[in-house]
């Protein structure tokens, strides 16, 4: 069906559904579709065209109506919860209802109402509603700019979102509401590169200004353009801030007397910031008292943080603080998906010239993603990892560690497969009626421009050959025999989409229609032909880039990613994940090609991040502060990847790392594959059980997995710590780093905890459901069933979770268990002593290469876990371990790759 006709009729029905107040009734979509069908059959398609003011409408087919119904159901079947707010001590005493309780009702809400209408045309009602609620709560925390009883204020906050989840849309809503409330200067600090700033300016023109070069865009197309309310933009989509254009754009207005807000969208660049500061100083004498400023710092973890001393702050950090200090009244809101660096800012740091640092002392607000968000947890915490293609063949032609002049003469076969995969996706999306939507493939293999150019050239050469083959043979019978590239295409389709709703021949015919539109583009500062996603045509692009693609640049319609970059930093690695976002009706087509070790690192980071968000939620309920959250991140057991981010030392001298184990669970999810090592561990557990039973006597404990009264789990209480210390010193733990990031067991820190903490312990031995038994001198249990993957030098417990969900409850009373429900963190907060958990396992083992190939099962596999009592309110109780110089050197070498001056 004609795309314009389809969209016009769909939008007609969508508007009817959006006008329904409250929750959409069941079958309302079917009802409105039937109403549209009735109108068309009654008045005819020509008259319906006139009603819609669209010429030459084509009536939808039966398949089109069904597709429309599915897409509308997907649009409305989205849920989004309000975010989490943590406030500083002083902030908790202030009026934080000024906006929602008073000003929002009293002001006209002109800017917000326009933007809300604009959002409603493309976003689910629940998302619009929650965005309204989220930004209301942020508004309540940035202060009333028109409150005459407050002569001066500086509010510092942070909003934490998800990568590619709609942070720009959120701060656009905040900007609109701030303008309605009376903030007159609004500065949006975008990324550190021109293309990121330009992209942000376009978004702000659509959401707030309403025009571009005098032409209505976004909210300006809604018909409520009041000239007296038109914001003054001192920057344009093509031009960052400069004094000459600013003077022209302000149209001779005396800034002391402005009645409409002024917007600047500027690059995060020290010279640009200095130009803005100098220009403002020429407009005003002294500090600006009459007007309040809102500063939005997008990607605030990048370049904004002071990584130097307070006596000599880094230049961008210094400029940001200078700009804030120009105003008597200012609010600074950092936006980021990776807040780790921001909360490492010293909250007590200050400088005589530029004032306090920009630690978010007043509030942190964590946004929740809507249910249709294709995010990190959905991709990397999926046990099947169905969206990931693990690759190994890149090391010869595209090694992860390389120099900027590395000669690239060929590409790995896996990259050619990924390109074919993208060809197939473009064809399938066209068959699904999405031929008018942008499609992209991301290739991120280096930070060096010269290598981007060479990789781009080789990909372009392959794409052109593929296009020629498809155009020449795609309509013929038995095309695979006509050209080997078409056989390769068919093989890729069969491998990735064997269960798809379309057969191969139909996909190939669709590919013939669209294949010539596929282009190859580079995204870096030396790009000769820019990547442009136009509004009047669909772009099908293979995009090659690095740093630009790691810092906020939106790759539209991304479905295939080829990614072999790595880094030690949480924030840098997560920002590289441009594949997160929204994939309506094509999420099943999205794949990421990456090495196993990179996928593992993503998984580790995401697990740590999920844990930190959970901490934030608990802190909000306990009325704790951003400083508390800062400590939670700083001492998080899985934050070892961040060690150099805090250290910033280009030397290999010794570094002591502090870790807070309270409220955490650490387990040996890696088991020695060496039979001798495992046998040693097995005997150690058996010996410990005998010793415990002789000296302490066990309590039997039942849980849901036990079916026979003969076999129970056992618990020994008040065990002397010397017993635990001996066990940990002699158990052979498989580790790959001092922080235990991969194996989930930071054994050196755990041993230091035992030595440092004067406490007795509880020890548990768990009964399982295997037919295999574990027998000590006086104790008998069934072994626990587990599934393992055979790695190169160890076995890994599937999903890396050794203990069951109820394992830690063994030390609690029945009443305490009832209070905790299924919350394992809550259980830890009630533990009276650390709990050593002993596991003897019997399991199925599969090869790492292919999860379907099983090796013989193995029993008598020994593992342990430790549940540490406490939680978020345990204070600063940490253990400190010296990190050896080799570890630091390796981490710093990797760090240098991310901050090399010779990058793109």
C-alpha positions in Angstrom: 0.0 0.0 0.0 1.1 3.6 -0.6 3.0 4.8 2.5 1.4 8.2 2.6 -2.1 6.7 2.4 -1.4 4.2 5.2 0.1 6.8 7.5 -2.7 9.3 6.9 -5.4 6.8 7.8 -3.4 5.5 10.7 -2.9 9.0 12.1 -6.6 9.6 11.7 -7.4 6.6 13.9 -4.5 7.5 16.3 -5.9 10.9 17.0 -9.3 9.4 17.8 -7.6 7.1 20.3 -5.5 9.8 21.8 -8.7 11.8 22.6 -9.9 9.0 24.9 -9.4 10.0 28.5 -7.9 7.7 31.0 -7.0 4.1 30.2 -7.8 2.9 26.7 -10.7 0.4 26.9 -10.2 -3.1 25.6 -11.1 -3.5 21.9 -11.1 0.3 21.5 -8.5 0.0 18.7 -10.6 -2.5 16.9 -13.6 -0.3 17.3 -11.9 2.8 15.8 -10.5 0.8 12.9 -14.0 -0.5 12.2 -15.3 3.0 12.4 -12.8 4.1 9.8 -13.7 1.2 7.5 -17.4 2.1 7.8 -16.7 5.8 6.9 -14.7 4.7 3.9 -17.4 2.3 2.7 -20.1 4.9 3.3 -18.7 8.0 1.8 -16.1 6.4 -0.5 -12.3 6.8 -0.5 -12.3 10.0 -2.5 -14.6 11.8 0.0 -12.5 10.4 2.9 -9.4 11.9 1.2 -11.1 15.3 1.3 -12.0 14.8 5.0 -8.3 14.0 5.8 -7.1 16.8 3.4 -4.9 14.2 1.7 -5.0 13.7 -2.1 -5.4 10.3 -3.8 -5.8 8.1 -0.8 -5.7 4.3 -1.5 -7.9 2.1 0.6 -5.9 -0.3 2.8 -5.9 -4.0 2.1 -6.9 -6.6 4.7 -3.2 -7.1 5.5 -2.7 -3.4 5.9 -5.6 -3.1 8.4 -4.2 -6.0 10.4 -0.7 -4.4 10.4 -2.3 -1.1 11.5 -4.0 -2.8 14.4 -0.8 -4.5 15.5 1.1 -1.2 15.3 -1.5 0.7 17.3 -1.6 -2.0 19.9 2.1 -1.8 20.2 2.0 2.0 20.5 -0.5 2.0 23.4 0.8 -1.1 25.1 3.6 0.8 26.8 4.1 1.4 30.5 6.5 3.7 32.2 7.0 4.2 36.0 7.9 7.5 37.6 11.6 7.9 38.6 13.5 7.8 41.9 14.4 11.0 43.8 17.2 11.4 46.3 17.6 14.8 47.9 20.4 16.5 49.9 19.9 17.3 53.5 19.3 21.1 52.9 17.1 20.3 49.9 14.8 18.1 52.1 14.1 21.2 54.2 13.2 23.5 51.3 9.9 24.1 49.6 10.0 21.4 46.9 6.3 21.7 45.9 6.5 25.3 44.6 6.0 24.1 41.0 3.5 21.3 41.3 1.6 22.9 44.2 1.3 26.4 42.9 3.1 27.9 39.9 2.1 25.2 37.4 -1.5 26.0 38.0 -1.0 29.7 37.9 1.1 30.1 34.8 -0.2 29.7 31.3 2.0 26.7 30.6 2.4 27.9 27.0 5.7 26.2 26.2 5.0 22.9 28.0 1.5 22.5 26.5 2.9 22.9 23.0 5.6 20.3 23.6 3.2 17.9 25.3 0.9 18.1 22.2 3.9 17.5 20.0 5.1 14.5 22.1 1.6 13.0 22.0 1.7 12.7 18.3 4.5 10.1 18.4 4.7 8.8 22.0 2.5 6.5 24.0 0.1 8.3 26.4 1.8 6.6 29.4 5.2 7.9 28.3 3.9 11.5 27.9 2.2 11.2 31.3 5.3 9.9 33.1 7.6 12.5 31.4 5.2 15.2 32.7 5.5 13.7 36.2 9.3 13.2 36.1 10.0 16.8 34.9 7.5 18.1 37.5 9.6 16.6 40.2 12.8 18.0 38.8 11.2 21.4 38.5 10.2 21.2 42.2 13.9 20.7 43.0 15.5 23.5 40.9 13.9 26.4 42.7 11.3 29.1 41.8 13.0 31.8 39.8 10.3 34.3 40.6 10.5 33.9 44.4 11.4 37.4 45.5 12.1 36.1 49.1 15.2 34.4 47.7 17.7 36.9 46.5 20.2 34.3 45.2 20.3 30.5 44.8 22.4 27.8 43.1 20.8 24.4 42.8 22.9 21.5 41.6 21.2 18.3 40.5 21.5 15.3 38.2 19.0 13.3 36.2 20.1 9.8 35.4 18.6 8.1 32.3 19.4 5.2 30.1 21.6 5.3 27.0 19.5 6.3 24.0 16.3 6.2 26.1 14.9 9.7 25.5 17.0 12.0 27.9 16.9 14.8 25.2 13.1 14.5 25.2 13.1 14.7 29.0 15.2 17.8 29.3 13.3 19.4 26.4 10.2 19.1 28.6 12.2 20.5 31.5 13.3 23.5 29.4 9.7 24.2 28.4 8.5 24.1 32.0 11.4 26.2 33.2 10.6 28.9 30.6 6.9 28.8 31.7 8.1 29.3 35.3 10.3 32.3 34.4 13.8 31.1 33.8 15.1 33.6 31.2 18.5 32.2 30.3 18.6 28.6 29.2 21.9 27.1 28.2 22.0 23.6 26.9 25.6 22.2 26.7 25.7 19.4 24.2 28.5 17.0 23.3 32.0 17.9 22.6 31.7 17.6 18.8 30.0 19.7 16.2 27.6 17.0 14.9 26.3 16.3 18.4 25.7 20.0 19.1 24.0 20.5 15.8 21.8 17.5 16.4 20.8 18.8 19.8 20.0 22.3 18.4 17.6 20.7 15.8 15.8 18.9 18.7 15.5 22.1 20.7 14.2 24.0 17.7 11.5 21.4 17.3 10.6 21.1 21.0 11.0 24.7 22.2 11.7 27.4 19.6 9.2 26.1 17.0 11.1 27.4 14.0 14.3 27.1 12.0 15.3 30.0 9.8 11.8 31.3 10.1 10.2 28.1 8.9 7.9 26.4 11.4 9.2 23.1 12.8 8.0 20.7 15.6 5.8 22.6 18.0 5.7 25.5 15.5 3.5 23.4 13.3 0.8 23.1 15.8 -0.8 26.5 15.0 -0.2 28.2 18.3 2.8 30.4 17.3 2.6 33.7 19.3 5.2 36.1 18.1 5.4 37.7 21.5 6.3 34.3 23.1 8.9 33.3 20.5 12.2 32.4 22.4 15.4 34.1 21.2 17.9 31.5 20.1 21.5 32.8 20.0 22.6 29.7 18.2 21.4 27.9 15.1 21.4 24.4 13.7 24.5 25.3 11.6 26.4 27.5 13.9 27.6 27.3 17.5 27.8 30.4 19.7 29.8 33.4 18.5 29.6 37.0 19.6 28.7 38.5 16.2 25.8 36.2 15.5 24.6 36.5 19.1 24.4 40.3 18.8 22.5 39.9 15.5 20.1 37.2 16.8 19.2 39.2 19.9 17.8 41.8 17.5 18.9 44.8 19.5 16.9 43.8 22.6 18.2 45.1 25.9 18.7 41.8 27.8 17.8 43.5 31.1 14.3 44.0 29.7 13.7 40.7 27.9 10.2 39.1 28.4 10.9 35.9 26.4 13.5 33.3 27.2 16.9 33.1 25.6 18.3 29.8 24.4 21.9 28.8 23.7 22.8 25.3 22.5 26.6 25.2 22.7 29.3 22.6 22.2 31.2 21.5 25.3 34.3 23.4 24.4 36.4 25.7 26.6 36.6 28.4 23.9 32.9 28.4 23.3 32.2 28.6 27.0 34.7 31.5 27.3 33.0 33.3 24.4 29.6 33.0 26.1 31.0 34.2 29.5 32.8 37.2 27.8 29.7 38.1 25.8 27.4 38.1 28.9 29.9 40.3 30.7 29.5 42.9 27.9 25.7 42.8 28.3 25.7 43.2 32.1 27.7 45.0 34.7 28.6 42.6 37.5 26.6 39.6 38.5 23.2 39.1 36.7 20.5 39.6 39.3 17.4 40.1 37.3 17.2 36.9 35.4 17.6 33.2 36.5 19.6 30.8 34.4 19.0 27.1 33.8 22.0 25.1 32.6 21.4 21.7 31.1 24.7 19.7 30.9 24.0 16.8 28.5 26.4 13.9 28.7 27.6 15.5 31.9 30.1 12.7 32.8 32.1 13.7 29.7 34.6 16.6 30.1 32.5 18.4 32.8 34.2 16.6 35.7 37.2 18.2 37.4 40.0 15.6 37.1 42.6 17.9 38.3 43.1 19.5 41.7 40.7 22.0 43.3 43.5 24.6 43.2 43.7 24.2 39.4 40.4 22.9 38.0 40.4 21.4 34.5 39.4 24.1 32.0 35.9 23.0 31.0 34.9 22.4 34.6 36.2 25.8 35.5 34.3 27.5 32.6 31.0 25.8 33.7 31.4 27.1 37.2 32.3 30.5 36.0 29.2 30.7 33.8 27.0 29.6 36.7 28.6 32.2 39.0 27.6 35.0 36.6 24.0 34.7 37.8 22.6 35.4 41.2 20.0 32.7 40.6 21.0 29.5 38.7 20.1 25.9 38.4 22.5 23.3 37.0 21.0 19.9 36.0 23.4 17.3 34.7 21.9 14.7 32.4 23.7 11.4 31.9 23.2 7.7 31.5 26.5 6.9 33.2 26.6 8.9 36.5 29.7 7.3 37.9 32.1 10.1 37.3 29.7 12.8 38.5 29.2 11.3 41.9 33.0 11.0 42.4 33.1 14.8 42.5 34.2 15.9 45.9 31.0 17.4 47.4 33.0 19.7 49.7 35.4 21.0 47.0 35.5 24.7 46.3 37.7 27.3 44.6 38.0 31.0 45.4 37.6 32.1 41.8 34.9 29.8 40.5 33.1 28.6 43.6 31.9 25.2 44.5 32.3 22.2 42.2 29.2 20.8 40.4 28.6 17.8 42.6 24.8 17.2 42.4 24.4 18.0 46.1 20.7 19.0 46.0 19.2 16.0 44.2 19.6 13.0 42.0 16.6 11.9 39.9 16.8 8.5 38.2 14.4 8.0 35.3 12.8 4.7 34.6 12.7 3.4 31.0 9.4 2.6 29.3 8.6 -1.1 28.7 9.3 -0.7 25.0 12.9 0.4 25.6 15.4 -2.0 24.0 18.0 -1.6 26.7 21.1 -3.0 28.2 19.4 -5.4 30.6 17.2 -6.8 27.9 20.1 -7.5 25.7 22.9 -8.6 28.0 21.1 -10.1 30.9 19.1 -12.4 28.7 20.4 -15.9 29.5 20.1 -16.9 25.9 21.6 -13.6 24.7 19.6 -14.0 21.5 20.5 -10.6 20.2 24.3 -11.2 20.4 26.5 -12.9 17.8 29.8 -13.8 19.4 32.8 -13.4 17.1 36.4 -14.5 17.2 37.8 -14.0 13.7 38.7 -10.3 14.0 42.0 -10.5 15.8 44.2 -10.8 12.7 42.7 -8.2 10.5 41.1 -5.9 13.1 42.9 -6.4 16.4 41.4 -4.7 19.4 44.7 -3.1 20.4 46.3 -1.3 17.4 48.1 1.8 16.3 46.6 4.6 14.2 48.7 3.7 11.2 47.9 0.0 11.3 47.6 -1.4 7.8 44.1 -2.8 7.0 44.0 -4.9 3.9 41.0 -7.2 4.6 38.0 -7.4 6.8 37.0 -10.4 8.9 34.4 -12.7 7.5 32.1 -11.9 10.5 32.0 -8.3 9.4 31.0 -9.3 5.8 28.3 -11.5 7.4 27.1 -8.5 9.4 26.8 -6.4 6.2 24.8 -9.1 4.6 22.6 -9.3 7.7 21.9 -5.6 7.3 20.9 -6.1 3.7 18.4 -8.7 4.8 17.1 -6.4 7.5 16.4 -3.5 5.2 14.4 -5.9 2.9 12.4 -7.3 5.8 11.5 -3.9 7.2 10.2 -2.9 3.8 8.0 -6.0 3.8 6.7 -5.0 7.2 5.6 -1.7 5.8 8.6 0.3 7.2 10.2 1.1 4.0 9.8 4.8 4.8 11.8 4.5 8.0 15.5 5.0 8.5 17.7 2.0 8.8 21.3 1.9 10.1 24.2 -0.5 10.7 26.9 0.6 13.1 30.6 -0.4 12.7 32.7 0.5 15.7 36.1 -1.1 15.6 38.6 1.7 16.4 38.9 5.3 17.5 41.4 6.2 14.7 40.1 8.2 11.7 42.6 6.7 9.3 41.4 3.2 10.1 37.8 4.3 9.8 38.5 5.5 6.3 40.2 2.2 5.3 37.4 0.1 6.9 34.8 2.3 5.2 36.5 1.8 1.8 36.6 -2.0 2.1 33.0 -2.1 3.2 31.9 0.2 0.4 33.7 -2.0 -2.1 31.8 -5.1 -0.8 28.5 -3.3 -0.7 28.8 -2.2 -4.3 29.5 -5.8 -5.4 26.6 -7.0 -3.4 24.3 -4.4 -4.9 25.4 -5.3 -8.4 24.8 -9.0 -7.7 21.3 -8.5 -6.2 20.2 -6.1 -9.0 21.5 -8.5 -11.8 20.2 -11.8 -10.4 17.7 -11.1 -7.7 14.6 -11.7 -9.8 15.9 -14.9 -11.5 15.0 -18.4 -10.5 17.6 -20.4 -8.5 19.5 -17.2 -8.0 21.9 -18.8 -5.5 23.5 -20.8 -8.4 23.9 -17.6 -10.4 26.2 -15.8 -8.1 28.1 -16.9 -4.9 27.3 -13.6 -3.1 23.6 -14.4 -3.3 24.3 -17.9 -1.8 26.1 -16.1 1.0 23.0 -13.8 1.5 20.7 -16.8 1.6 23.0 -18.5 4.1 22.9 -15.4 6.4 19.1 -15.3 6.2 18.8 -19.0 7.0 21.2 -18.7 9.9 19.5 -15.6 11.6 15.9 -15.7 10.5 14.8 -19.3 9.9 11.6 -18.8 11.8 10.6 -15.4 10.3 7.2 -14.8 8.7 8.7 -14.3 5.3 10.4 -16.9 3.0 13.7 -16.2 1.4 12.5 -15.5 -2.1 10.1 -12.8 -0.9 12.8 -11.2 1.1 15.2 -11.2 -1.9 12.6 -9.6 -4.2 12.1 -6.9 -1.6 15.8 -6.4 -1.5 16.0 -5.9 -5.2 13.6 -2.9 -4.8 15.6 -1.2 -2.1 19.2 -2.4 -2.3 20.5 0.5 -4.4 19.6 3.0 -1.5 22.1 1.4 0.9 25.0 3.9 1.5 28.2 3.8 3.5 29.1 6.8 5.7 31.8 7.8 8.1 31.1 9.8 11.3 34.2 11.7 12.6 35.7 15.2 12.4 37.3 14.6 9.0 34.1 13.3 7.3 33.9 14.4 3.7 30.2 13.4 3.1 28.2 13.8 6.3 25.6 11.3 7.5 22.2 13.0 7.2 18.8 11.5 8.2 16.5 13.5 6.0 12.8 14.0 6.7 11.7 13.6 3.1 13.3 10.2 2.4 14.4 7.1 4.2 18.2 6.6 4.8 19.7 3.1 4.7 23.2 3.6 6.0 26.2 1.6 7.1 27.8 3.9 9.6 31.5 3.7 10.5 32.8 5.7 13.5 34.2 5.8 17.0 34.2 8.7 19.5 31.4 10.6 17.9 29.2 7.5 18.0 30.2 7.0 21.7 28.9 10.4 22.9 25.3 11.0 22.2 25.1 10.8 18.5 21.8 9.1 17.5 22.1 6.5 14.8 18.5 6.2 13.5 16.8 2.8 13.0 19.9 0.9 14.2 19.5 -2.9 13.7 22.9 -4.4 13.1 26.0 -3.4 15.1 29.6 -4.7 14.7 31.5 -3.8 17.8 35.0 -4.8 19.0 36.0 -1.8 21.1 36.6 -2.2 24.8 37.6 -0.1 27.8 38.0 -0.3 31.6 35.5 2.5 32.2 31.8 1.8 33.0 30.7 5.1 31.5 32.8 5.0 28.3 31.7 1.4 27.5 28.0 2.1 28.1 28.1 5.2 26.0 29.5 3.2 23.1 26.3 1.2 23.2 24.4 3.1 20.5 22.2 0.0 19.9 20.1 0.8 23.0 16.8 2.7 22.3 13.4 2.0 20.7 12.9 -0.5 18.0 9.1 -0.6 17.3 8.2 -3.7 15.3 11.8 -4.7 14.4 13.4 -5.5 17.8 13.6 -9.1 16.6 15.8 -8.0 13.7 18.4 -6.4 16.0 21.8 -8.1 16.5 25.1 -7.1 17.9 28.3 -8.8 16.7 30.9 -8.6 19.4 33.6 -10.7 21.2 32.7 -12.9 24.1 34.9 -10.9 26.5 33.3 -7.6 25.5 29.8 -9.0 26.0 30.9 -10.3 29.4 32.2 -6.8 30.4 28.9 -5.3 29.4 27.0 -7.8 31.4 29.2 -7.1 34.5 28.6 -3.4 34.2 24.9 -3.7 33.7 24.6 -6.0 36.8 26.5 -3.5 38.8 24.4 -0.6 37.5 21.1 -2.4 38.2 22.4 -3.0 41.8 23.3 0.7 42.2 19.8 1.8 41.0 18.3 -0.6 43.5 20.5 1.1 46.2 19.3 4.5 45.0 15.7 3.4 45.4 16.4 2.2 48.9 18.2 5.4 49.7 15.2 7.5 48.5 12.9 5.6 50.9 15.4 6.0 53.8 15.7 9.8 53.1 19.5 9.4 52.4 21.4 11.9 50.3 23.4 12.2 47.0 26.6 12.0 49.1 25.4 8.6 50.4 24.9 7.5 46.8 28.3 8.7 45.9 29.8 6.5 48.5 27.7 3.6 47.4 29.1 3.9 43.9 32.7 4.7 45.0 32.9 1.6 47.2 30.7 -0.8 45.1 32.3 -4.2 44.9 32.0 -4.3 41.1 33.4 -0.8 40.5 36.9 -2.1 40.0 36.6 -1.1 36.3 36.4 2.5 37.6 39.7 2.4 39.5 41.6 4.5 37.0 38.7 6.9 36.5 39.1 8.0 40.1 42.9 7.7 40.2 43.8 9.5 36.9 47.5 8.7 37.6 49.8 8.1 34.7 52.2 6.2 36.9 52.5 2.7 38.2 52.9 3.5 41.9 50.9 1.6 44.4 47.2 2.3 44.8 44.9 1.2 47.6 41.3 0.4 46.6 38.5 0.4 49.1 35.5 -1.9 48.7 32.3 -2.1 50.7 31.1 -5.7 51.0 28.2 -5.0 53.4 24.9 -6.1 51.9 26.4 -7.9 49.0 26.6 -11.5 47.9 29.9 -12.9 46.4 30.1 -16.4 45.0 32.7 -18.6 43.2 30.7 -18.8 39.9 34.0 -20.1 38.2 34.9 -23.7 39.1 38.3 -25.2 38.4 38.1 -27.5 35.4 41.3 -29.1 36.6 40.1 -32.3 38.4 43.0 -32.1 40.9 42.1 -28.5 42.0 38.4 -29.3 42.3 39.1 -32.5 44.3 41.1 -30.4 46.7 38.3 -28.0 47.1 35.8 -30.8 47.6 37.9 -32.4 50.3 38.3 -28.9 52.0 34.5 -28.5 52.2 34.1 -32.1 53.5 36.8 -31.5 56.2 35.1 -28.2 57.2 31.7 -29.8 57.6 33.2 -32.5 59.8 34.9 -29.9 61.9 31.8 -27.8 62.3 29.6 -30.7 63.2 32.0 -31.9 65.8 32.5 -28.5 67.4 29.2 -26.5 66.9 26.4 -28.9 66.0 24.1 -28.1 63.1 20.5 -27.0 62.8 18.5 -28.7 60.0 16.6 -26.4 57.7 14.1 -27.1 55.0 13.3 -25.1 51.8 11.0 -25.6 48.9 13.3 -27.8 46.9 13.5 -30.6 49.5 11.2 -33.5 49.0 12.5 -36.1 51.4 12.7 -35.7 55.2 16.0 -37.6 55.2 17.9 -34.9 53.4 18.1 -31.4 54.8 20.2 -28.3 54.5 22.4 -27.5 57.6 23.3 -24.4 59.4 26.1 -23.9 62.0 26.0 -20.6 64.0 28.5 -18.5 65.8 31.6 -20.0 64.1 34.9 -18.4 65.0 36.4 -16.4 62.2 39.7 -18.3 62.3 37.8 -21.3 60.9 36.6 -19.1 58.0 40.0 -17.6 57.5 41.6 -21.0 57.1 39.0 -22.2 54.7 39.3 -19.1 52.4 43.1 -19.3 52.5 43.1 -22.9 51.2 40.2 -22.9 48.8 41.5 -22.7 45.2 39.6 -19.8 43.6 39.6 -19.2 39.9 40.2 -15.4 39.3 41.2 -13.3 36.3 41.7 -10.0 38.2 42.1 -8.7 41.7 38.6 -7.2 41.7 36.9 -10.6 40.9 34.9 -8.9 38.3 34.6 -11.8 36.0 34.5 -14.6 38.5 32.3 -12.7 41.0 34.7 -13.4 43.8 37.1 -10.7 44.9 38.9 -13.1 47.1 41.6 -10.7 48.4 39.0 -8.3 49.6 37.0 -11.0 51.2 40.0 -12.3 53.0 40.8 -8.8 54.3 37.2 -8.5 55.5 37.6 -11.7 57.6 40.9 -10.4 59.1 39.5 -6.9 59.7 36.0 -7.5 61.0 35.7 -8.9 64.6 32.7 -11.0 64.2 31.6 -14.6 64.4 30.1 -16.3 61.3 27.3 -18.6 60.3 28.0 -21.5 57.8 25.4 -23.3 55.7 25.5 -26.5 53.6 22.7 -26.8 51.1 20.7 -29.7 50.1 19.8 -30.1 46.4 17.7 -32.3 44.1 20.3 -34.4 42.4 20.4 -38.2 42.7 24.1 -37.8 43.7 24.7 -37.5 47.5 27.3 -35.7 49.5 28.3 -37.6 52.6 30.6 -36.4 55.4 31.1 -38.3 58.6 27.9 -37.2 60.3 26.1 -35.3 57.5 24.4 -36.4 54.4 22.7 -34.2 51.7 21.8 -34.4 48.0 24.0 -32.5 45.7 22.6 -29.4 44.0 21.8 -29.5 40.3 23.4 -26.8 38.2 24.2 -26.2 34.5 27.8 -25.2 33.5 29.6 -23.9 30.5 33.1 -25.2 29.8 35.4 -22.2 29.3 39.1 -22.4 28.3 40.4 -23.1 31.8 37.3 -23.3 34.1 33.7 -24.1 34.3 31.2 -21.3 34.7 27.9 -21.7 36.5 25.1 -20.9 34.0 23.9 -17.3 34.7 26.8 -17.1 37.1 24.4 -17.7 40.1 25.5 -20.4 42.4 22.9 -20.1 45.2 19.2 -20.2 44.9 16.9 -17.3 45.6 16.2 -18.4 49.2 19.7 -19.5 50.2 20.4 -16.4 52.4 17.2 -16.9 54.4 18.6 -19.9 56.2 20.0 -17.6 59.0 16.8 -15.7 59.5 13.8 -16.4 61.8 10.5 -17.3 60.2 9.2 -13.8 61.1 12.1 -12.2 59.4 11.7 -14.3 56.3 8.1 -13.2 56.1 9.1 -9.5 56.3 11.7 -9.9 53.5 9.5 -11.7 51.0 11.7 -12.5 48.0 14.0 -9.6 48.6 17.6 -10.9 49.0 19.0 -7.5 49.9 16.4 -7.1 52.6 17.5 -10.5 53.9 21.1 -9.4 54.1 20.2 -6.3 56.0 18.7 -8.6 58.7 21.6 -11.0 59.0 23.3 -10.9 62.4 26.5 -12.4 61.1 28.3 -13.0 57.7 27.0 -16.2 56.1 29.4 -18.7 54.4 27.4 -20.8 52.0 28.8 -24.2 51.0 27.7 -25.9 47.7 28.4 -29.3 46.4 27.1 -29.5 42.8 26.2 -32.0 40.2 25.8 -30.6 36.7 25.4 -30.8 33.0 28.3 -29.2 31.1 28.2 -27.6 27.7 31.0 -26.3 25.5 31.5 -22.5 25.2 31.6 -22.8 21.4 28.1 -24.2 21.2 25.6 -24.5 24.0 24.0 -27.5 22.3 27.0 -29.8 22.6 27.0 -31.5 26.0 30.0 -33.0 27.7 29.6 -35.8 30.3 27.9 -34.6 33.5 30.1 -34.1 36.5 29.5 -34.3 40.2 31.4 -33.3 43.4 31.9 -29.8 42.1 32.7 -27.5 45.0 31.8 -23.9 45.3 31.1 -21.3 48.1 29.4 -18.0 48.5 29.4 -15.3 51.2 26.4 -13.2 52.1 27.6 -10.1 54.0 25.2 -8.5 56.5 24.2 -4.8 56.2 23.4 -2.6 53.3 23.0 1.0 52.3 22.9 2.3 55.9 26.1 0.5 56.9 28.1 3.7 56.6 31.7 3.8 55.4 32.7 0.3 56.6 35.1 -0.7 53.9 38.0 -3.0 53.4 41.2 -1.8 51.7 43.5 -3.8 49.5 46.7 -2.7 47.7 46.4 -3.1 44.0 49.6 -4.3 42.4 51.5 -2.2 39.9 51.0 -4.7 37.0 47.2 -4.3 37.4 47.4 -0.5 37.5 49.7 -0.5 34.4 47.4 -2.7 32.4 44.4 -0.6 33.2 46.2 2.6 32.5 47.5 1.4 29.2 43.9 0.7 28.2 42.8 4.0 29.6 45.4 5.8 27.4 43.6 4.4 24.3 40.5 6.3 25.3 42.2 9.7 25.9 44.9 9.7 23.3 45.2 13.1 21.6 45.6 11.4 18.2 42.1 10.0 18.1 39.4 11.1 15.7 
